[in-house]
Amino acid sequence: MNLEIKNLSKNYSRQSVLSNISFSFESNKIYGVVGPNGVGKSTLFKCITGLIEVNEGKIFLDNHEVTSLKREEIVKNVSYLLSTGMIQHLSGWKNAMLFAKLFDTPEVEIEQLFHEFDLYTAKDKKVKNYSLGMQQRLALIVSLINRKRKVIILDEPYLGLDPLGIKTLNDKLLNLKEKGHLIIVSNHQLHESEKIFDEVIFLTRDGIVSKENTGESLSSIFTEIYVNGGGR
């Protein structure tokens, strides 16, 4: 599955957040979307998933313009990490099972995800009693439930994760990449994720700077673009 963004711009109350963004994403790759807070990473993801309308430009999912697709068609093909969408008075397990039933996912696969993200022993606790890290792991479980969705978009997925959780997530994403998924991850703490990115998109107010990951320190590139270059 491919994803293409053409001349995308988004404004809020006349303030430009995204300006003339163009980029093509391919399957079997992990893309990093990098930039300081407020530069438009979450806005870009919400545009891609059809949660908000763009002011200018077009987004294509497998050559179909996103605005022409029904909401259920987008959800069927695109997974988007949404940590605020959990029902707080239900257990983590019941939250996950709601999504499992929606996507007709076997219970054994949900159980496996809970084990992989070290949340199985807390699966029957109410979400409102989860720590930040536990809520993030539950959100990751839910976003990975339907393996048929070939586009996975994760907005700051490392937030609140301990080193084991970070390794688990990285291993999972690399495995999904090998199975043909297109994965897009935003992260401002590059040391957690830079080794798994095939390509990195540095988002700025003026557009994007795209870099293939050649092993060069992304932190130094970040500094060059946003500190020395004023790319905010």
N, C-alpha and C positions, 0 to 999 in steps of 0.2 A: 504494500500500500504506500502511495506517495502523498505528500502534503506540500502544497505550493502557496506561497504568500506573494502577492503582486501589489506593489505600491500602496501598502497599507498605512493609513494615518488614522489616529484617534485623538480627539480633543475632549476635554472636560471643561465646560464653562469658558470656552475660548482659549484655554491653556492646552498647548500641544503636549501630549504624553508620548505618542508614537508618531514618527515622521517618515513617511515614504519608505516603509520597510519592504524589502523583497528578499525572498530566500526560498530555496527548494530543499526539502527533507526527503531522505531515502530510507527504505527498509534496511534492516540488518545494521543499523548504526545507532549509537548513543550520542545525542547532541547536548552540550551544555549551553545554557543561556545565562550569561553572567552580567552583573552590573550592580552598582550600589542601590540601596533601598530607594524607592521612588522613581526609578528610571523607566518603569513600565513593564517589568517582567510578568507580573500577574495580569496586567491589562492585556498583554499579548496573548497569554494563555486563554483568557476569557473570550477574546475575539476568535481564536482558533476553534474553541468549543461551542461557539454560537451563543454564549451567555450574555454578551453585550454586542451591540451593533457597531460597525466601523463607520467612520465618517467618509473615508475614501479608500479605494482599493478593493481587492477581492482575495478570497481564500478558497483554495480548491482541495478537496479531499478525494483522491482517486479521480481527478478530472471533473468532479461535481462541485459546483459552487456551494459553499457551506450554507449560505442564506436560502438556497433552494431546497435544502434537505429538511425533513421533519425532525423534531427533537429526538424521537426514538431512534432514527437512523444514525444520528450523531452518537448517541449513547451506546448504540450497538457496536460501533466501530472505534470509539475513542474513550479511553479511560482517563479520568482527570482526578488527581488527588484533591480531596475536599475534606479537610480535617474538621470543619465546623458542621458537617452534615449528619453527625451521629445523634441518635435519640438518647438523651442523657439518662433517663430513668430506666432504660433497658440495659441488659448485660451486653458485654462486648460480643459474645457469641450470638445473641438474638439479633443484634445489629447486622452482623455479618451474614446471618442466615436470611435476612430480608433481601439482601442483594443476591445471595446465592439462588433463592427462589426466582428472583427476577430474571436471572441469566441461566436458570436451569443447570446450576453447577452442583455436582455431587457433594454430599456432606463430607466424604472422605478427603476431598481436596481442600475444603475449608479447615478441617482438622490439621492437615499437613501444613497449611500456612500458619496456623496458630502455633504449631510446634516450631516452625522455622524462625518465626519472629519472637520466640520465647514468651508467648502470651497465653499458652494453653492453661497453665495453672490459675490464671486470673480470668479465664473466659466467662465465668459465671458472675463476676462482679459487675455492678452497675457502672456505666461509663463515667458518671459524675464523680465516682470515687477513684478513677484512674489518674495517675500522674500525667504530666505533659508528655513524657516519653512513651508511656503506655498508650495514650490517645493517638500519638503519632504512628505507633506500630499498628494499631487497629485501623487507622486510616489507610495505611499502606496495604494491609491485608485486603481491605475492601476494594481498593483501587486495582488489585491484582487478581481479583476473584474470577473474572471472565477472561480466560486465556485466548478466546476467539477475537477479542478486541486487539487489533494490530497496531494501534497508536496509543502509546502510554505517555501521559503528560504529568509530571510531578513537580509541584511548586514547593520549593524548600523542603524536600523530603527528609533531610538529615536533622532538622530541627528537633532537639530533645533526645536524639538517639545517643546511646553510649557506644564505645568502640566496637562491641560485639554486634550491636544493631546496625552500625555503619557497614561492617564487613558483610553481614547477612544481606543487607540491601544491595550492596555492590555485586555480590555473587549472584543474587537473583536477577539483577538487571543484565549482567553479562550473559546469563543463561537464556533470558528472554530474547536478547539480541541475536544469539546463535539460532534461535527458533524463528527468526524472521520479523521480529517486532521492530517498529520505529519508536524510539524512546527519546523524550525531550525532558531535560531536568534543569531546573533553575537552582542555583546555589551560590551564596556569597562567601562561603568558607571553602575555598578551593582545595585545600589539602585533603579534604574528605573524599573528593570525587574526581580530581583532575586526571587520575590514571585510567579511568574507565571511559572518558570522553574520546570519541573519534574526531569530533569537530566542536569548536567552541565559538559561540556567537556572543561577542561583547556588545551589549545594547547601550546606545548612547542617545542623547536627545536629538542628535542629527541623523540617526540611522543605526547601522550596525557595522561592526568590524568582524569579519569571519576569519578564523584561524584553524587550520588543520592541526590536530594535536601531534606534534613531532617529538614530544618529550621535553620541550623547553618549558621552563617554569612559568605556569600561568599566572602566578602571583606577580612576577616581574612584568608580564605583559599588562596585567590589570593596573599596576602602578603607572606604567608608561601611558596607558590610554586615559585613565581617570584622574590621576594626580598630575603627571607632567603634561599630558595633552589636554586636560580640562574637558574630558569627554562626558561630563555629567549633563 
